[in-house]
Amino acid sequence: MPTVTIKNFGKFYIKGRKTLLDFLVDKNIPINASCGGRGRCGLCRVRIQKPPPPNDIEALLISEKLLKNDYRLACQKQTSEDIELFMPKVKAKKTAKKEGFGLALDLGTTTIKAGLVDLKSGKIKDKTTVFNPQNSLGGDVMTRISAAVEGKYKQLRESLLFGIEIAKEKIGIAKPIFTTVVGNPVMLSFYLNKPVSGLSRYPFRSAIKESTFLKNPTRYVFPIIGGFVGGDTIGGILASNKYQREGIFLYIDLGTNGEIAVIKKDKIVALSAAAGPAFEGVGISSGSLAVAGAIDRITYNKGFRFRTINNKKPIGICASGLIDLLALLLNLGWLQEDGRLIKKIEIDGFGINQDDIRKLQLAIGAIHTGIEVLLAKLGVKPSEIKEAILTGEFGSSLNLESLTKTGLLPNGIKQLRFEPDLPLQGAIMVLLGNDALERVEKIKKLSEHLELALEPDFQKKFVSNLKLTSWS
């Protein structure tokens, strides 16, 4: 009987023929596979002891540098023969009994974020980010909704709950006395064990809308605004504290759903744009989350220069680095506005190819169109925006020139600010009490949801906005 031996996890006997990816998913061993194991994303990379030569798909989707270091795709490996591989194990903190600690959760499509809070002192003791194990069943919410409708709802929900347990183990808390939860409507539906079928087709109605209190253990789940705009947007707007101030503000969560809101005093209009997971590094050949080692800033001076987060050895390029790179390529004439790449690009062994460009174009075009529609709805010009607030897994470096050069943001914005964890901060604010719960409900009441795909000439605008060019 064939075996799979995984350093840090143990040795397992295999019954029946299956892919290594299917085996890892069955064993609840975290692995990213945004295409659901179809051999399209190249993210289920594992390091195998004495691997066979790469097949055509692996040669296409894995960089030469990683292939030489024995990385292969789990979806391409059968378990009919003995396999030995290396996978990092989550380093758990001691989960000694903690009194008076609360937990804040941000359930994202790609990642799950957690914050540990001392409720007595009000201090944030720790934060952590882990991959959402649902990535092995699809990289976007529509793929997961389809899988749920087709009979995999239980597996998807268990994967999400398992991911939460990983986050709790990593942050060092077994039984928080109170938990607050934000997330997009799909993740919140899985969390609450509510159906997601209403979000599979127009008019995209979630089974949840209002906030929810749960007992045993005590939890509070944020309400949603509508469609695919969820409690994470409410949490982010709460933490930004812009809805009570004079002026016009633009709020963007650059995640898979791409939630966007234009905020005026006592008025919020919001929508979601299907950006896909490119801004989180998923599906990009050299992409990375904004973690230590990710290339987050790129410049050019007789060759490419780069900086990594925490000055660690480079592991890939996160979104801010990718946007810098696109802007540089446009300036150098190596990338055309229609997205055609005319020169092979590589930075310290990490490249960007034509397929990567197309995915980034789609993401940028979706955000561009969403902003354009919201500004038109309120009769606002970009020059009237007092501040743009970005959140998500973008990176620690923001370059306004790169953001406008590629068309992600319009020209004329007066001020730009990046806060990576605003939804989680909103969940923490509710943990700490005061009037945060009342403010959550006020934000929900002030918010109007738009369905982007139903806006007049949406498709025409979106296609036009795929051009990598500045706009006003």
C-alpha positions as CSV (number, residue, x, y, z in Angstrom):
1,M,0.0,0.0,0.0
2,P,1.5,3.3,-1.0
3,T,2.4,6.0,1.6
4,V,2.7,9.7,1.8
5,T,5.3,10.9,4.3
6,I,5.1,14.6,5.2
7,K,7.7,16.2,7.4
8,N,6.1,17.8,10.4
9,F,2.8,15.8,9.9
10,G,3.6,12.1,9.8
11,K,3.3,9.1,7.5
12,F,0.0,8.1,6.0
13,Y,-1.2,5.0,4.1
14,I,-3.3,5.6,1.0
15,K,-6.3,3.6,-0.1
16,G,-7.5,4.1,-3.6
17,R,-6.0,6.2,-6.4
18,K,-6.2,10.0,-5.9
19,T,-4.2,13.1,-6.4
20,L,-1.8,14.4,-3.8
21,L,-3.9,17.5,-3.6
22,D,-7.1,15.5,-2.8
23,F,-5.2,13.6,-0.2
24,L,-4.0,16.8,1.5
25,V,-7.5,18.3,1.4
26,D,-9.0,15.1,3.0
27,K,-6.4,15.3,5.8
28,N,-7.1,19.0,6.4
29,I,-3.5,19.9,5.7
30,P,-3.5,23.6,4.5
31,I,-2.6,24.0,0.8
32,N,-3.6,26.7,-1.7
33,A,-5.3,25.6,-4.9
34,S,-7.4,28.5,-6.2
35,C,-8.5,26.7,-9.4
36,G,-9.8,23.7,-7.4
37,G,-7.2,21.3,-8.6
38,R,-7.7,21.8,-12.3
39,G,-4.0,22.6,-13.1
40,R,-4.7,26.2,-13.9
41,C,-3.3,28.3,-11.0
42,G,0.0,26.7,-10.2
43,L,-0.4,27.4,-6.5
44,C,-0.6,24.0,-4.9
45,R,3.2,23.8,-4.9
46,V,4.9,21.3,-2.6
47,R,8.5,20.3,-2.2
48,I,8.9,16.6,-3.0
49,Q,11.9,14.4,-2.1
50,K,13.5,13.2,-5.3
51,P,10.6,14.3,-7.6
52,P,10.1,13.0,-11.1
53,P,10.7,15.5,-14.0
54,P,8.0,18.2,-14.3
55,N,5.2,17.6,-16.7
56,D,4.1,20.3,-19.2
57,I,1.7,21.9,-16.8
58,E,4.3,22.2,-14.0
59,A,6.9,23.5,-16.4
60,L,4.4,26.2,-17.4
61,L,3.2,27.2,-14.0
62,I,6.2,26.8,-11.7
63,S,9.3,29.1,-12.1
64,E,12.5,27.4,-13.1
65,K,14.0,28.4,-9.8
66,L,11.4,26.5,-7.8
67,L,11.5,23.5,-10.2
68,K,15.2,23.2,-9.5
69,N,14.4,23.2,-5.8
70,D,12.2,20.2,-6.2
71,Y,8.8,21.9,-6.2
72,R,5.9,20.3,-8.0
73,L,2.1,20.7,-8.2
74,A,0.1,18.5,-5.8
75,C,-2.8,18.4,-8.3
76,Q,-0.5,16.7,-10.8
77,K,0.9,14.0,-8.6
78,Q,-0.9,10.6,-8.1
79,T,-0.6,8.8,-4.8
80,S,-0.2,5.4,-6.4
81,E,3.5,5.4,-5.4
82,D,5.3,6.4,-2.2
83,I,5.8,10.1,-1.8
84,E,7.9,12.1,0.6
85,L,7.4,15.8,0.9
86,F,8.1,18.9,3.0
87,M,5.4,21.2,4.3
88,P,5.7,23.9,6.9
89,K,3.7,23.3,10.1
90,V,1.9,26.2,11.8
91,K,4.0,27.2,14.8
92,A,1.4,27.3,17.6
93,K,1.8,29.5,20.6
94,K,1.3,28.1,24.1
95,T,-2.4,28.0,24.7
96,A,-2.2,28.3,28.4
97,K,-5.5,29.3,29.9
98,K,-6.1,33.0,29.3
99,E,-8.6,35.0,31.3
100,G,-10.4,38.0,29.8
101,F,-9.3,37.6,26.2
102,G,-11.4,38.2,23.1
103,L,-10.9,37.2,19.5
104,A,-11.6,39.2,16.3
105,L,-11.9,37.4,13.0
106,D,-11.9,38.6,9.4
107,L,-13.0,35.8,7.2
108,G,-11.6,36.5,3.7
109,T,-11.8,34.6,0.5
110,T,-8.0,34.1,0.4
111,T,-7.0,34.6,4.0
112,I,-8.4,34.4,7.5
113,K,-7.1,37.1,9.9
114,A,-7.3,37.0,13.7
115,G,-6.6,39.5,16.4
116,L,-6.2,38.6,20.1
117,V,-7.4,41.3,22.5
118,D,-7.0,41.7,26.3
119,L,-10.5,42.9,27.1
120,K,-9.4,44.2,30.5
121,S,-6.6,46.5,29.2
122,G,-8.0,47.0,25.7
123,K,-4.6,46.1,24.3
124,I,-4.1,44.1,21.1
125,K,-1.8,41.2,22.1
126,D,-1.3,39.6,18.7
127,K,-2.4,39.3,15.1
128,T,-2.0,36.5,12.6
129,T,-3.0,35.7,9.1
130,V,-3.5,32.2,7.6
131,F,-4.6,30.9,4.3
132,N,-8.3,30.1,4.1
133,P,-8.3,26.3,3.5
134,Q,-11.2,26.7,1.1
135,N,-8.6,27.8,-1.4
136,S,-8.1,24.2,-2.3
137,L,-11.7,24.1,-3.6
138,G,-11.5,27.3,-5.6
139,G,-9.9,30.8,-5.5
140,D,-13.0,32.9,-5.8
141,V,-16.4,33.0,-4.2
142,M,-18.3,32.1,-7.3
143,T,-16.3,28.9,-7.8
144,R,-17.0,28.0,-4.1
145,I,-20.7,28.8,-4.4
146,S,-20.9,26.4,-7.4
147,A,-19.1,23.7,-5.5
148,A,-21.4,24.2,-2.5
149,V,-24.5,24.0,-4.7
150,E,-23.1,20.8,-6.3
151,G,-22.8,19.0,-3.0
152,K,-19.6,20.3,-1.4
153,Y,-21.2,22.7,1.1
154,K,-20.3,20.6,4.2
155,Q,-16.7,20.2,3.0
156,L,-16.4,24.0,2.4
157,R,-17.9,24.9,5.7
158,E,-15.6,22.4,7.6
159,S,-12.6,23.8,5.7
160,L,-13.5,27.3,6.9
161,L,-14.0,26.3,10.5
162,F,-10.7,24.3,10.3
163,G,-8.9,27.4,9.1
164,I,-10.3,29.4,12.0
165,E,-8.9,26.7,14.4
166,I,-5.5,27.0,12.7
167,A,-5.6,30.8,13.3
168,K,-6.6,30.3,16.9
169,E,-3.9,27.8,17.4
170,K,-1.3,30.1,15.8
171,I,-2.4,33.1,17.9
172,G,-2.5,31.1,21.1
173,I,-6.1,31.1,22.2
174,A,-8.3,28.1,22.6
175,K,-11.5,29.5,24.2
176,P,-11.9,33.2,23.9
177,I,-14.7,34.6,26.0
178,F,-16.1,36.7,23.2
179,T,-15.5,36.6,19.4
180,T,-16.5,39.2,16.8
181,V,-16.6,38.1,13.1
182,V,-16.5,40.1,9.9
183,G,-16.3,38.8,6.4
184,N,-17.8,38.9,2.9
185,P,-21.4,37.5,2.7
186,V,-20.3,34.1,1.3
187,M,-17.8,33.5,4.1
188,L,-20.3,34.7,6.7
189,S,-22.9,32.3,5.3
190,F,-20.6,29.3,5.6
191,Y,-19.7,30.4,9.1
192,L,-23.4,30.7,10.1
193,N,-24.3,27.5,8.3
194,K,-26.6,29.4,6.0
195,P,-27.2,28.5,2.3
196,V,-25.2,30.3,-0.4
197,S,-27.4,29.3,-3.4
198,G,-29.1,32.8,-3.4
199,L,-25.7,34.3,-4.3
200,S,-25.2,31.9,-7.3
201,R,-27.3,34.0,-9.7
202,Y,-29.0,37.4,-10.0
203,P,-30.4,39.1,-8.0
204,F,-27.6,37.8,-5.7
205,R,-29.4,37.7,-2.4
206,S,-27.6,36.5,0.8
207,A,-29.4,34.4,3.3
208,I,-28.0,36.7,6.0
209,K,-28.5,40.5,6.3
210,E,-28.8,41.5,9.9
211,S,-26.2,41.2,12.6
212,T,-26.2,37.9,14.6
213,F,-25.5,37.1,18.2
214,L,-24.5,33.5,19.0
215,K,-24.2,31.6,22.3
216,N,-21.9,28.8,23.5
217,P,-19.4,30.3,22.8
218,T,-20.5,33.9,22.7
219,R,-20.0,35.5,19.3
220,Y,-21.2,38.6,17.3
221,V,-21.3,38.4,13.5
222,F,-21.5,41.7,11.6
223,P,-24.4,42.5,9.3
224,I,-23.9,42.9,5.5
225,I,-24.7,45.8,3.2
226,G,-26.1,43.7,0.3
227,G,-25.1,41.5,-2.6
228,F,-21.4,40.6,-2.1
229,V,-20.7,43.6,0.1
230,G,-20.4,42.3,3.6
231,G,-19.5,42.8,7.2
232,D,-15.9,43.3,6.3
233,T,-16.8,46.5,4.5
234,I,-18.8,47.7,7.4
235,G,-15.9,46.9,9.7
236,G,-13.5,48.7,7.5
237,I,-15.7,51.8,7.3
238,L,-16.1,51.7,11.0
239,A,-12.4,51.6,11.6
240,S,-11.7,54.4,9.1
241,N,-14.2,56.7,10.9
242,K,-14.8,58.7,7.7
243,Y,-18.6,58.4,7.6
244,Q,-19.0,61.1,10.3
245,R,-16.6,63.6,8.8
246,E,-17.0,66.4,6.3
247,G,-15.8,65.7,2.8
248,I,-15.8,62.9,0.3
249,F,-13.8,59.7,0.9
250,L,-13.1,56.6,-1.3
251,Y,-12.8,53.3,0.5
252,I,-11.4,50.3,-1.4
253,D,-10.8,46.7,-0.1
254,L,-8.5,45.2,-2.7
255,G,-9.4,41.6,-2.1
256,T,-11.0,39.0,-4.3
257,N,-14.4,40.7,-4.3
258,G,-13.0,44.2,-4.5
259,E,-15.4,46.1,-2.2
260,I,-15.6,49.8,-3.0
261,A,-17.5,52.6,-1.2
262,V,-17.8,56.3,-1.7
263,I,-18.5,58.0,1.7
264,K,-20.1,61.3,2.3
265,K,-21.3,62.5,5.6
266,D,-24.4,60.4,6.5
267,K,-24.3,58.8,3.0
268,I,-22.5,55.6,1.8
269,V,-22.8,54.0,-1.6
270,A,-21.1,50.7,-2.0
271,L,-20.6,47.9,-4.5
272,S,-18.4,44.9,-5.2
273,A,-16.2,44.4,-8.2
274,A,-15.1,40.9,-9.2
275,A,-11.4,41.7,-9.2
276,G,-10.4,38.0,-8.6
277,P,-7.5,37.1,-6.3
278,A,-4.7,38.7,-8.3
279,F,-4.3,41.5,-5.8
280,E,-3.6,38.9,-3.2
281,G,-0.9,37.3,-5.4
282,V,-3.1,34.3,-6.2
283,G,-3.0,33.0,-9.8
284,I,0.1,35.2,-10.6
285,S,3.1,33.1,-11.5
286,S,5.4,34.9,-9.1
287,G,2.7,36.3,-6.9
288,S,2.7,36.5,-3.1
289,L,0.7,37.7,-0.2
290,A,2.0,40.8,1.5
291,V,4.2,38.9,3.9
292,A,7.9,39.0,5.0
293,G,10.0,38.5,1.9
294,A,7.4,39.7,-0.6
295,I,8.7,42.2,-3.1
296,D,6.6,45.3,-2.4
297,R,8.4,48.1,-4.2
298,I,10.2,48.1,-7.6
299,T,12.1,50.9,-9.2
300,Y,14.3,51.0,-12.3
301,N,17.8,52.5,-12.8
302,K,19.8,50.7,-15.4
303,G,18.1,47.6,-14.2
304,F,15.3,46.7,-11.8
305,R,15.8,47.4,-8.1
306,F,13.5,46.1,-5.5
307,R,12.7,46.1,-1.8
308,T,11.1,43.2,0.2
309,I,8.9,43.4,3.3
310,N,11.1,43.2,6.4
311,N,14.1,43.1,4.1
312,K,13.8,39.3,3.9
313,K,15.0,37.0,1.1
314,P,12.5,37.5,-1.8
315,I,9.7,34.9,-2.1
316,G,7.6,36.5,-4.7
317,I,5.9,39.8,-5.7
318,C,2.9,41.2,-3.8
319,A,0.3,43.5,-5.3
320,S,2.1,46.8,-4.6
321,G,5.2,45.5,-6.3
322,L,3.2,44.2,-9.3
323,I,1.5,47.6,-9.7
324,D,4.9,49.3,-9.6
325,L,6.2,46.8,-12.2
326,L,3.3,47.5,-14.5
327,A,3.8,51.2,-14.3
328,L,7.5,50.9,-15.0
329,L,6.9,48.6,-18.0
330,L,4.5,51.2,-19.4
331,N,7.0,53.9,-18.9
332,L,9.8,51.9,-20.5
333,G,7.6,51.0,-23.5
334,W,7.9,47.2,-22.7
335,L,4.2,47.0,-22.0
336,Q,1.5,48.5,-24.2
337,E,-1.7,50.1,-22.9
338,D,-3.7,47.2,-24.3
339,G,-1.7,44.8,-22.0
340,R,0.6,43.3,-24.6
341,L,3.9,42.4,-23.1
342,I,6.7,42.8,-25.6
343,K,9.7,41.9,-23.5
344,K,10.5,39.0,-21.2
345,I,10.7,40.3,-17.6
346,E,12.5,38.7,-14.7
347,I,13.5,40.1,-11.3
348,D,15.8,38.0,-9.2
349,G,14.3,34.9,-10.7
350,F,10.7,36.0,-10.4
351,G,9.1,36.8,-13.7
352,I,5.8,38.2,-15.0
353,N,4.2,36.7,-18.1
354,Q,1.4,37.6,-20.5
355,D,-1.2,35.6,-18.6
356,D,-0.2,37.5,-15.4
357,I,-0.7,40.8,-17.2
358,R,-4.2,39.8,-18.3
359,K,-5.3,38.8,-14.8
360,L,-4.0,42.1,-13.4
361,Q,-5.8,44.0,-16.2
362,L,-9.1,42.3,-15.3
363,A,-8.6,43.2,-11.6
364,I,-7.6,46.8,-12.4
365,G,-10.5,47.2,-14.9
366,A,-13.0,45.9,-12.4
367,I,-11.9,48.3,-9.7
368,H,-11.7,51.2,-12.2
369,T,-15.3,50.6,-13.4
370,G,-16.6,50.3,-9.8
371,I,-15.1,53.6,-8.8
372,E,-16.3,55.3,-12.0
373,V,-19.9,54.0,-11.4
374,L,-20.0,55.1,-7.7
375,L,-18.6,58.6,-8.5
376,A,-21.2,59.0,-11.2
377,K,-24.0,57.9,-8.9
378,L,-23.1,60.7,-6.4
379,G,-22.2,63.2,-9.0
380,V,-18.7,63.4,-7.7
381,K,-15.4,64.2,-9.5
382,P,-12.1,62.5,-8.6
383,S,-10.7,65.9,-7.7
384,E,-13.4,66.2,-5.0
385,I,-12.1,63.1,-3.2
386,K,-10.5,64.3,0.0
387,E,-8.8,61.0,0.7
388,A,-8.6,57.4,-0.7
389,I,-8.3,54.7,1.9
390,L,-7.1,51.3,0.7
391,T,-7.1,48.1,2.7
392,G,-6.4,44.4,1.9
393,E,-3.3,42.3,1.1
394,F,-1.8,45.0,-1.1
395,G,1.6,45.5,0.5
396,S,3.3,47.9,2.8
397,S,4.2,50.4,0.1
398,L,1.9,52.6,-1.9
399,N,3.0,54.6,-4.9
400,L,0.2,56.9,-6.0
401,E,2.0,57.5,-9.4
402,S,1.9,53.8,-10.1
403,L,-1.7,53.4,-9.1
404,T,-2.8,56.2,-11.4
405,K,-0.4,55.3,-14.2
406,T,-2.0,51.8,-14.5
407,G,-5.6,53.2,-14.1
408,L,-6.4,51.6,-10.8
409,L,-7.1,55.0,-9.2
410,P,-8.2,58.2,-11.0
411,N,-6.0,61.3,-11.2
412,G,-6.9,64.1,-8.8
413,I,-7.1,62.3,-5.5
414,K,-5.7,64.7,-2.8
415,Q,-4.5,62.1,-0.3
416,L,-3.8,58.4,-0.2
417,R,-3.6,56.1,2.8
418,F,-3.1,52.4,3.2
419,E,-4.3,50.4,6.2
420,P,-3.9,46.6,5.7
421,D,-6.3,45.4,8.4
422,L,-9.2,47.9,8.6
423,P,-12.0,45.2,8.6
424,L,-10.2,43.4,11.5
425,Q,-9.7,46.7,13.3
426,G,-13.5,47.2,13.0
427,A,-14.1,43.8,14.6
428,I,-11.6,44.6,17.4
429,M,-13.5,47.9,18.0
430,V,-16.7,46.0,18.7
431,L,-14.8,43.6,21.0
432,L,-13.8,46.6,23.1
433,G,-17.3,47.9,23.4
434,N,-18.1,51.6,23.9
435,D,-20.6,52.6,21.2
436,A,-19.1,50.4,18.4
437,L,-22.2,48.2,18.1
438,E,-24.5,51.2,17.6
439,R,-22.0,52.6,15.0
440,V,-22.1,49.3,13.1
441,E,-25.8,49.5,12.8
442,K,-25.7,53.2,11.8
443,I,-23.2,52.4,9.0
444,K,-25.5,49.7,7.8
445,K,-28.5,52.0,7.8
446,L,-26.6,54.8,5.9
447,S,-25.4,52.4,3.2
448,E,-26.9,51.8,-0.2
449,H,-25.8,48.9,-2.3
450,L,-25.4,49.0,-6.1
451,E,-25.2,46.0,-8.3
452,L,-22.4,46.8,-10.7
453,A,-23.3,44.4,-13.5
454,L,-26.8,46.0,-13.7
455,E,-25.5,49.5,-14.3
456,P,-26.2,51.0,-17.8
457,D,-23.4,50.2,-20.3
458,F,-21.4,48.2,-17.6
459,Q,-19.9,45.8,-20.1
460,K,-18.9,48.6,-22.4
461,K,-17.3,50.5,-19.6
462,F,-15.5,47.5,-18.3
463,V,-14.0,46.6,-21.6
464,S,-12.9,50.2,-22.1
465,N,-11.3,50.3,-18.7
466,L,-9.1,47.3,-19.4
467,K,-6.7,49.7,-20.9
468,L,-3.7,50.4,-18.7
469,T,-3.8,54.1,-18.8
470,S,-4.5,57.1,-16.4
471,W,-8.0,58.6,-16.2
472,S,-9.8,61.5,-14.5
